[in-house]
């Protein structure tokens, strides 16, 4: 399994490095779409802008997936709690009766 991870990670890393070296030109980023706040445009390398946008997309997608699966996590917690309750009930019901031990 470790070999497969390495086999996958090396080409992906090489592609990312090629992408970084191929997109070194600077672009201007403007954070004010309306133009009324007076924020100056910010220069940044193209690879940084694209990697930041991809990173933001990964984080936003992960958050949306996590929030969308909340009902499944809640159902799992409830099922685990019910299974533990039923397991405890079975242990109490089928426990051997206590024996009387004492001296005469």
Secondary structure in CASP SS format (residue, H / E / C, confidence):
PFRMAT SS
TARGET T0000
AUTHOR 0000-0000-0000
METHOD secondary structure of the structure
MODEL  1
X C 1.00
X H 1.00
X H 1.00
X H 1.00
X H 1.00
X H 1.00
X H 1.00
X H 1.00
X H 1.00
X H 1.00
X H 1.00
X H 1.00
X H 1.00
X H 1.00
X H 1.00
X H 1.00
X H 1.00
X H 1.00
X H 1.00
X H 1.00
X H 1.00
X H 1.00
X C 1.00
X C 1.00
X C 1.00
X E 1.00
X E 1.00
X E 1.00
X E 1.00
X C 1.00
X C 1.00
X C 1.00
X C 1.00
X C 1.00
X C 1.00
X C 1.00
X C 1.00
X C 1.00
X C 1.00
X C 1.00
X C 1.00
X E 1.00
X E 1.00
X E 1.00
X E 1.00
X H 1.00
X H 1.00
X H 1.00
X H 1.00
X H 1.00
X H 1.00
X H 1.00
X H 1.00
X H 1.00
X H 1.00
X H 1.00
X H 1.00
X H 1.00
X H 1.00
X H 1.00
X H 1.00
X H 1.00
X H 1.00
X H 1.00
X H 1.00
X H 1.00
X H 1.00
X H 1.00
X C 1.00
X H 1.00
X H 1.00
X H 1.00
X H 1.00
X H 1.00
X H 1.00
X H 1.00
X H 1.00
X H 1.00
X H 1.00
X H 1.00
X H 1.00
X H 1.00
X H 1.00
X H 1.00
X H 1.00
X H 1.00
X H 1.00
X H 1.00
X H 1.00
X H 1.00
X H 1.00
X H 1.00
X H 1.00
X C 1.00
X C 1.00
X C 1.00
X C 1.00
X C 1.00
X C 1.00
X C 1.00
X C 1.00
X C 1.00
X C 1.00
X C 1.00
END
